[in-house]
Amino acid sequence: MKLSLKAIRFVIEALDHYQEYHDERLRRSALSEDEASDLLNDRQFLAAIKQDFEVYRNELTRQRQGVKADE
């Protein structure tokens, strides 16, 4: 899948907000151990996805800078 830099930025920002939502739920809610564990696992998964998108964004940025330098 190819995404624009703008789309990647939106996905990264959405993942940030979703991680913040998980953090807020962990702070505010009286959760069972299982629920808290699930939220922590989901948050780690979100962080991994976000990291993948950041790597993709950085690679795309480098490619675009290389194209501009060649012009």
C-alpha positions as a Markdown table, in Angstrom:
| # | Residue | x | y | z |
|---|---|---|---|---|
| 1 | Met | 0.0 | 0.0 | 0.0 |
| 2 | Lys | 1.3 | 3.4 | -0.9 |
| 3 | Leu | 0.3 | 6.4 | 1.2 |
| 4 | Ser | 1.1 | 10.1 | 0.9 |
| 5 | Leu | 3.1 | 11.8 | 3.5 |
| 6 | Lys | 0.0 | 13.6 | 4.6 |
| 7 | Ala | -1.9 | 10.4 | 5.0 |
| 8 | Ile | 1.0 | 8.9 | 7.0 |
| 9 | Arg | 1.0 | 11.9 | 9.2 |
| 10 | Phe | -2.7 | 11.6 | 9.9 |
| 11 | Val | -2.3 | 7.9 | 10.7 |
| 12 | Ile | 0.5 | 8.6 | 13.1 |
| 13 | Glu | -1.5 | 11.4 | 14.8 |
| 14 | Ala | -4.5 | 9.1 | 15.1 |
| 15 | Leu | -2.4 | 6.4 | 16.7 |
| 16 | Asp | -1.0 | 8.9 | 19.1 |
| 17 | His | -4.5 | 9.9 | 20.1 |
| 18 | Tyr | -5.6 | 6.3 | 20.5 |
| 19 | Gln | -2.5 | 5.6 | 22.7 |
| 20 | Glu | -3.5 | 8.7 | 24.8 |
| 21 | Tyr | -7.0 | 7.3 | 25.1 |
| 22 | His | -5.6 | 4.0 | 26.4 |
| 23 | Asp | -3.4 | 5.9 | 28.9 |
| 24 | Glu | -6.4 | 7.8 | 30.1 |
| 25 | Arg | -8.5 | 4.7 | 30.6 |
| 26 | Leu | -5.6 | 3.1 | 32.5 |
| 27 | Arg | -5.4 | 6.1 | 34.8 |
| 28 | Arg | -9.1 | 6.7 | 35.3 |
| 29 | Ser | -10.8 | 3.4 | 35.2 |
| 30 | Ala | -11.1 | 0.8 | 37.9 |
| 31 | Leu | -10.1 | -2.0 | 35.7 |
| 32 | Ser | -9.7 | -5.7 | 36.4 |
| 33 | Glu | -6.2 | -7.1 | 36.0 |
| 34 | Asp | -7.3 | -8.7 | 32.7 |
| 35 | Glu | -8.7 | -5.5 | 31.3 |
| 36 | Ala | -5.6 | -3.5 | 32.3 |
| 37 | Ser | -3.4 | -6.2 | 30.8 |
| 38 | Asp | -5.4 | -6.1 | 27.6 |
| 39 | Leu | -5.1 | -2.3 | 27.4 |
| 40 | Leu | -1.4 | -2.4 | 28.0 |
| 41 | Asn | -1.0 | -5.0 | 25.3 |
| 42 | Asp | -3.1 | -3.0 | 22.9 |
| 43 | Arg | -1.0 | 0.1 | 23.7 |
| 44 | Gln | 2.2 | -1.7 | 23.0 |
| 45 | Phe | 0.8 | -3.0 | 19.7 |
| 46 | Leu | -0.3 | 0.5 | 18.8 |
| 47 | Ala | 3.3 | 1.7 | 19.5 |
| 48 | Ala | 4.7 | -0.9 | 17.2 |
| 49 | Ile | 2.3 | 0.0 | 14.4 |
| 50 | Lys | 3.2 | 3.7 | 14.9 |
| 51 | Gln | 6.9 | 2.9 | 14.7 |
| 52 | Asp | 6.3 | 1.1 | 11.5 |
| 53 | Phe | 4.5 | 4.1 | 10.0 |
| 54 | Glu | 7.3 | 6.4 | 11.2 |
| 55 | Val | 9.9 | 4.2 | 9.5 |
| 56 | Tyr | 7.8 | 4.3 | 6.3 |
| 57 | Arg | 7.4 | 8.0 | 6.6 |
| 58 | Asn | 11.1 | 8.5 | 7.0 |
| 59 | Glu | 11.9 | 6.3 | 4.1 |
| 60 | Leu | 9.4 | 8.1 | 1.8 |
| 61 | Thr | 10.8 | 11.4 | 2.9 |
| 62 | Arg | 14.4 | 10.3 | 2.0 |
| 63 | Gln | 13.2 | 9.0 | -1.3 |
| 64 | Arg | 11.5 | 12.3 | -2.1 |
| 65 | Gln | 14.5 | 14.3 | -1.1 |
| 66 | Gly | 16.7 | 12.1 | -3.3 |
| 67 | Val | 14.4 | 12.8 | -6.3 |
| 68 | Lys | 14.5 | 16.5 | -5.7 |
| 69 | Ala | 18.3 | 16.4 | -5.4 |
| 70 | Asp | 18.5 | 14.6 | -8.8 |
| 71 | Glu | 16.4 | 17.3 | -10.6 |
